[in-house]
Amino acid sequence: MLAAYAARLDPNDPASALDVGERPDPVDRENWSTVEVRAASINHHDVWALRGVGLPEKALPMVLGTDAAGVAPDGTDVVVHGVVGQDGHGVGPREPRTLLSEKYPGTLAERVSVPTANLIPKPPELSFEEAACLPTAWLTAYRMLFGAGELSPGDRVLVQGAGGGLTSAAIILGAAAGLEVYATSRSAEKRERALSLGAFAALEPGERLPTRVDAVVESVGRATWKHSVSSVRAGGVITVAGLTSGDPEPAELTRVFFQDLRIHGVTMGTRDDLAALLRFLVRTGVRPTIDSTVPLDRARDGVARVVSGDHFGKVVVTPATP
């Protein structure tokens, strides 16, 4: 089968470490199903893997991708939940949690094998491309807002670094749920896009907010951390799902304990969370923002666009449909 895979590791030029070519078809396993992929999407997780973060050289070559929507063996349309081992389905009871493309081949391929319990019915209202945007970035944003963040309509949230799949999802979901969303970006164009997605206000990074927020969606790290800590109210929460600019330095721990702040890490979510997110989209009419779509044989171009930071929303990859 055709697949996009990490052939080597390159911390400086991650896109160059991705090859597209023939890889073995998935092997049949008890309680697993092979999905015919109709659409997948690229995440920063793929970029970090190509840089050698979380993916050891001994695991190469590894098919990348944690998101997919496609067709199950029984002909039904499904969304793939990319977390394996979270609750023991399809693996041994003591196997630690992993994401597709870490231990098991991922979704940037014509076919992918996953625990059968990880197949969530795709609502007909969503296209394969839209559904493929959801299992990582959108699911993580959903949990950051409504799980870890415990936000309710009328609450205020700051989304740092508007533009990527996670942050655009947080803006759209927050606005649809009645949150007062503040977003930051260095790009005036991206600030305008954030407003068009429903943000209450869009500011430059580090700019003082008119009021402190109840929660922060933080995925940037060092470049925005001080602003995040100073922008959240006493007793508020900073939900963290990444650190694209590196570890915070300093960590601002004095303000963290003095203001009684909570720091809550989030990586994706459960199958029930994903099913709830799908229902949310169907009920509200909200849809993912898709920056661009590339065919599987041009997956390297898609990764390069994510690396560049020029994208707004998700970069989707589509294998050729038989």
Disulfide bonds with the S-S distance in Angstrom:
none
